[in-house]
């Protein structure tokens, strides 16, 4: 079993829809949780960073962490074609390495 | 503030050769991590350097090595290249975190193709 499991997708949604992305993890020692967006042939771009259970909002993006269930989510409201990308969840213990999910490819149809 | 830069962006090498990739972190960042990204395995951690010392290492063979210079710039080297080493190699930098977490910012990557 992988440390971090991410819903594989792909996801295809119409413009304006809410995109919901999920990851589960097995290591309860993970403290810090991130979501990255990666466009084709580019490096991952940090979208959200959080370290506590609950919700964190940034514009159209909401990150949700439930440490008791070892479950994290990213919601994208009012999705745009420019949101079409691969989304990667990542988590870490202290300053140790990032452990990534496999990524979910999202396509927002105009 | 300039982001993480990686050179070269693209590289084609032949099996058996060796290659050196370079990464310049964000100004003020002292930690540099390297990752390999492939379609089959996703993003896998190679190693991390902090203040010129390797602090963490992933599960890669000894053909993969790295170093960090006093200005925090880092290089990674792969010797005796194999076809399976074809991948996007990503560098990420982060600021001093102590025992706390800190965000990692990625560069655009170096796409290595081994023929």
Interface residues (C-beta under 8 A of the other chain):
Chain A: X31 X32 X34 X36 X41 X42 X43 X44 X45 X46 X49 X51 X88 X90 X92 X94 X95 X96 X97 X98 X99 X100 X101 X102 X103
Chain B: X4 X6 X31 X33 X35 X42 X43 X45 X48 X50 X55 X56 X58 X90 X92 X97 X98 X99 X100 X101 X102 X103 X104 X105 X106 X107 X108 X109 X111
